[in-house]
Amino acid sequence: MSGLNPDVRAAIQQFGQLPSTGLAAGRTFADALVAKHPELSSETLAAVLADALTALAPMPDKESYVRLLGATVYDLANRTREA
């Protein structure tokens, strides 16, 4: 995640404590994104989603979407770190 700005990294890291069900859903969504956009790196996808997450986080009526998006960003960021 070294290429991400500090605000985006912080947004991603806050989702490290999600319940395993949220992380599993995020992994499924991340798999679909990577399959659909193989030309984009996981880090690029994570950065785009983290920006969306940062914008959506203050909206309480979007809680489940924000949690899924956060879990997806977290999974994509981990893929980048493992690569």
N, C-alpha and C positions, 0 to 999 in steps of 0.2 A: 504494500500500500504506500510505498515511499513516494510515488508520483502524485498522490492525492493531496489536496491542500488540507491543513489542519482541521478546519471546520468539517469537511467531509469525512475525514478519518474519525473525528469525534462522534459524528452521527452514526457511522458504521459501528464503532466500538460499543456504543450504548446498547446495541442489540445482541451483544455476546451473551447476555443472561436470559435470552428468550427461552421459554419452555421447549422441550424437544419437539413437540408437535408443530410449533411455529417454525423451527429450524428445518424440519422435514418438509413442510410445505414450501419453504423458501428454496430448498435444494431442488425440489421438483420444478419450480418456476425458473430457477437458474438454469437447469438442464435444458428447458424449452428455449430459453433465450439464447444460450450458447449454440444450440442446434440450428436455430433460425438465423442467427447472425455469426457464422463461423469466421467471417472476415474481421470481426471486432474482438479485441482482447478482453479478457475478463475484467481487467482493470478499467478499461474504457466503459464497459457496461456498468461496472460498479460505481464509477464516478457519475454517470448520467443518472442512475437510479438514486444514488445518495443525494444528489441535488434535488430530485423530485421528493425524496423522503424529507429533506430539510424543509421544503416548502409545505408539505402536507402535515408534518408532525403537530403543529399547533391546532389542527382542526379536530376537535373531539369526536365529531360524528363519523370520522373516517378511521376509527381506531383499528378495526380488523385489517383494513387495507394497508394502513401504515405498518402494522406488525408484519404482514406478509412481505411488504416491500423491504422492510428492515432486515428480515430474515434472508431475503434474496440477495440483498447487498452484502450482508455478512458472509454468505456462502461464496459469492463471486470474489469477494476480497480474499477469502481463505484460499480459493483456487489460485489466485495470483501469487499469494505468498508461498504456496507449495510448489509452484512451477519453477 
